[in-house]
Amino acid sequence: TSSHTRVGILNNPSSKIREDNTAVARGILAAFLTQNNSNLKSFLSKLSKEETAKSLAAGTKIVKFLIPGMDGDTFEKKYNTLGLDLIKTHQMFCQEVLKLLPGQMAVISNGR
């Protein structure tokens, strides 16, 4: 959030939700819950790169991608305890309320 923009993320995966295929989604959620805006923006830019996703899928620990200034301990604790239920809830909301197909993307805007 800023005086100009507010951003939120909802996950709408197209595949079965498992620990091994949700590293990026859990990283994003953990960052939103634990970091300040400037660190969040930089971390999300790094996390959204395709090579980062491939590296995480290959087994690299997410803490390798933390940026200087992040509260790494708080992030790691939240990341490790963030269950899959939150992502499943996002998926259900996207498909039942927003009527999105599995994996379908959308941008929702609500101006002031």
C-alpha positions in Angstrom: 0.0 0.0 0.0 1.0 3.6 -0.6 -0.8 6.8 -1.0 -1.2 6.0 -4.7 -1.5 2.2 -5.0 -2.6 -0.8 -3.0 -1.7 -4.3 -4.2 -2.9 -7.7 -3.1 -2.4 -11.2 -4.4 -4.8 -14.1 -4.7 -3.5 -17.5 -5.8 -5.5 -19.5 -8.4 -3.3 -22.5 -9.1 -4.2 -24.8 -12.0 -2.6 -27.9 -10.4 -3.0 -29.8 -7.1 -1.7 -27.7 -4.3 1.4 -29.3 -2.6 4.4 -28.0 -0.6 6.8 -28.6 -3.6 4.8 -26.6 -6.1 3.8 -23.6 -3.9 7.2 -22.2 -3.0 6.7 -18.9 -4.9 3.2 -18.5 -3.7 4.1 -19.1 -0.1 7.1 -16.8 -0.5 4.9 -14.0 -1.8 2.4 -14.4 1.0 5.0 -14.6 3.7 6.7 -11.5 2.3 3.4 -9.6 2.3 2.8 -10.6 5.9 6.3 -9.8 7.2 8.1 -7.1 5.2 7.9 -3.4 4.7 6.9 -1.9 1.4 10.4 -1.1 0.0 11.8 -4.6 0.8 8.6 -6.2 -0.4 8.8 -4.6 -3.8 12.4 -5.6 -4.3 11.9 -9.2 -3.1 8.8 -9.7 -5.3 10.7 -8.5 -8.3 13.4 -11.1 -7.6 10.9 -13.8 -6.7 8.9 -13.3 -9.9 11.8 -14.1 -12.2 11.5 -17.4 -14.1 15.0 -18.5 -13.1 14.1 -18.0 -9.4 11.0 -20.2 -9.8 13.0 -22.9 -11.6 15.7 -22.8 -8.9 13.1 -23.1 -6.1 11.5 -26.0 -8.0 14.9 -27.7 -8.2 15.2 -27.5 -4.4 17.0 -24.3 -3.6 15.9 -22.9 -0.3 13.9 -19.6 -0.5 16.2 -17.9 2.0 18.9 -17.8 -0.7 16.7 -15.1 -2.4 16.2 -12.8 0.5 17.5 -9.2 -0.1 19.5 -7.0 2.2 17.3 -5.2 4.7 14.6 -7.9 4.9 13.7 -9.4 8.3 14.9 -12.8 7.3 14.1 -14.6 10.6 10.5 -13.3 10.6 10.1 -14.1 6.9 11.5 -17.6 7.3 9.4 -18.4 10.3 6.2 -17.3 8.5 7.2 -19.1 5.3 7.8 -22.4 7.2 4.6 -22.2 9.1 2.3 -21.0 6.3 0.1 -23.9 5.6 -1.4 -24.8 2.3 -4.9 -24.0 3.6 -4.5 -20.3 2.8 -3.7 -21.0 -0.8 -6.6 -23.4 -1.0 -8.9 -20.7 0.3 -7.6 -18.3 -2.3 -8.2 -20.9 -5.0 -11.7 -21.5 -3.8 -12.5 -17.8 -3.7 -11.1 -17.3 -7.2 -13.1 -20.1 -8.6 -16.4 -19.9 -6.6 -16.7 -16.1 -6.2 -14.8 -14.6 -9.0 -15.8 -17.4 -11.4 -12.2 -17.9 -12.7 -11.1 -21.1 -14.2 -8.2 -23.0 -12.5 -5.0 -21.1 -13.3 -6.9 -18.2 -15.0 -5.4 -14.7 -14.2 -7.3 -11.5 -13.6 -6.8 -8.0 -12.4 -9.3 -6.6 -10.1 -9.4 -2.9 -9.4 -11.4 -0.9 -6.9 -10.5 2.8 -6.9 -11.1 5.2 -4.1 
